[in-house]
Amino acid sequence: MGRRKTSYAERINKAKVMSAGFKKYTERLAPRGGGEEFQLRLSTQRETAQGLDDEQESLKGQLKVKTEELETAMDDLGETMSEGKKMVKLEMPQPTWVEFGIDDIQ
């Protein structure tokens, strides 16, 4: 069974918790490289990730709105094309239908 993939928000939250732990135990972890420089890097990377995650969530919302707009436009286009197809089939001889992009047999 594979590992469950954690979400960006979960990973960012874990980084926040880790950062708090490093601040609490700075003296003990500093000799192993967990001093202020490491903590600053961890904090900066977490803040960057948080900002990008927030931006991505906003873009997802915008994408949903644009997708709905596109679906409406495509429905309108389909209706207009269907109307045009009926006109062509009623008025034009079948051999000319291909000039309108209609490849129906009847």
N, C-alpha and C positions, 0 to 999 in steps of 0.2 A: 504494500500500500504506500503510495507516494505522500510526500509532505504536503500539508495544506499550504497553499500560497497565501501569504498575508497581503492585505491591501496596503496601498501607499499610506493611508491614514494610520493604520495600525503600526506600520514601521516607523512613521514619523513620531507617533506617540511613544513607542519604545525608546527612540532616540532621546526624547524629552525626559523620560524616566531615567535613562542611563546618565544623561547630563546631570540630573539632580544628584544621582549617586556619586558621580565623580566630584561634584562640588562638596558633598558631605565628607568624602574620604580623600581629599586632595593630598594631604600630607602622606598618607599611606601609599597612594598610587603614583605620586610624583616620581619616585625613584625608578619606576618602571615605564616612565614616559607619559603618565596620566596627569601631568601638571597643567598649568594655565594655558600653555600653547595648544596642547591636545584638546582641552576643554573648549577653547575658543574655536578651533577647527570644527569640532563636533557641533557646537552651537550654531556656527555660521552655516554649515552644511544642512543642518536641520531646518533653519529658517529659510534657506534657499529652497529646499524641498517643499516646505510648507507653502511658500508663495507660489511655486509652480503647480502644486496640487490644487490650490485654490483657483488658480487661473484655468487649469484643465477642467475643473468642475464647472466653471463659468462657461467655458467653451462648449462643454457637453450640452448645457442648457441652450446655448445659442444654436448648436447644431440641430437639436430637436425642433426648434422653432423653424429653422431654415428647411428642414426635411418636410415639415408640415406644409410650408409655403410651396415647396417644389411639388409635393404630391397634389396639391390643389391646382397648381399650374398645369401639371401633366394631365390631370383629369379634364380640365378645361380644353387643353390641346387635343386630347383624344376625342372629346365631344365634337369639336370643330372639324377635326379630320373626318370623323364619321359622317358628319353632315355634308362635307365636301365630296366624300366618296359616293354618297347617295345621289348627289347632283350629277356627278360624272357618269355614274351608271345609268341614270335616267336619260341623259342628254347625249352622251357621246357613244360612238360605236365601240364595241369591245376591243378591237385591235389598238385603239388609242389609249386604253386605260393604263397601259404600262408607262405612258408619258406622265402620268399623275402618280406613279409609284404604286399602282394597284395591280396586284398579280393574281386577283381572284379569277376563277373560271367563269363564274356567273355573277 
